[in-house]
């Protein structure tokens, strides 16, 4: 990678908006088990459609953002991409994105080691206290029980 390529790459990844950073964490969550299923893509889109942060977004905007984030994820790898996204996100969204990440991980009723490690890492990056993280997880388990 040349100096110019590196500068473009750094500018692209350091300029994540709150929406992109939020979506980046969500994308990293579903990618944490090594794959992104069609049902996960639909669940993500449904989640965004219910949020004020994405209100008024067109399908084209979603696709453009998703393409950008997937490209960054491929370039950086999961750990660095998660760090970039968490660092770029306004702290007022930390609890919300953590709850959504937990919901996505627990949706299929199976939490593998990679997903568990991912949630712990996310909790640390978002500076969410253990007591609150535990409460969020408990509520999501109750939500998904039925």
N, C-alpha and C positions, 0 to 999 in steps of 0.2 A: 504494500500500500504506500503510495507516494504521500508527500507532505500535504498536497492539495486534497487528496482523497481523505486523509485523516482529518483535516480541518472540516471538510464537508460532513463527514461522519459524526464528528464531535458536535457540530452545530445542529445537525438533525436530531441527535439524541438529547442534547441539553435543552432544547426548546420545546419540550412537551407541555402542552396546555393541561389544565386540570382534567378535562375530559379525556385527553389522550393518556395521561398518567393513570387515571382511574381505570380506563379500559385496558391499559397495559398490565395492571395488577390482576384484573379479571382474566385477561388472556394468559398471563403467567400461571394463574391458578389452574385453569383447565389444561394447560400444557405440562403441569407438574408431574403428571403420571406418564408422560411420554407420548401422548396422543390427544387429539381434539376431535371428538365425535360430532356427528351431525346434530344429535340431541343437545349436546353442550352448546353448539353454535346457536341453536334455536333458543335455548334457555338464556344465553347471553343477550341476544337481541331483545327478547321479552323483558329482561331486566332493564336494559337501557330505555326501552319504550315507556317504562313507568317512572323514570327519573327526571327531575327538573333539569339536571345537568345536561341531559340530551334532548330536552324538549325542543321540538321543531326541526330536528335533524331529518334529512332526507335519506333514502336508501343509499344514494350516491355518497353522501357524507360518511355514513357508516362504513361503506366499502373502502373508501379512500383512507379513512383512519385505520381500518383493519389491515389493509395492505401495508401501510407505513409501519404499523406496529409489528406485524409479522416479519417484515424485512429487518427491523431493528433486533427483534428476538433472534433471528437466524444469525445476524452478525455478532451479537454480544453473547449469546448463550443465556440460559434461563437465569442464573444467579445475578449476572451483571444487569440484565434487562429488568429484573425485579428491583434491584437497587436503584437503577435509573428512574424507574416509574415511581417508586416510593419517595425518592428524594425530590421529584418534581411535583408531587401531589400536595395540595394545600392540606394542612393538618385537620381542617374542619371536616374532611372526608374520610379520615382514618378509620373511625369506628364503622362507618357505613360500608366501606370497601372490605373491611375485615369480615363483617357479618355476611356480605355477599359471597366472599371467598369461602367461608365456612359452609354456607348453604350449597354452593356449587360442589364442594368436595363431598359433603354428606348426602347429596341428592340421590346417589345410587346405592346408599346404605353400606358401602364398602370403603374403608379408608386404608390405603396401603401405606407402607413405610415412607415412600417418597412424598405422598400427600401430607402425611402427619408431619414430617420434617419441614415441608414447605410452609404449612400453617404456623409452625413454631417460628420459623425464620421470618415470615411475614409479621407475626406478632411483635417480634423484636425490632424489625425495621420501622414499624409504625408506632413503636413505643407504647403498646397497649398493655396495661398492667394485667398480670395473671388472673386476678380476681374477675376483672371485666371480661377477659377473653373466655374464661370458664363459663361465665353467665351467658355470653353470646352463644357459645357452643351448646350449652344446655337448652337454650331456647330453640335453636335451630334443630336439635334432635327432637324436641317436642313437636315442632312444626312439621317435621318430615315423618313423624311416627305413624300418622294415619294414612 
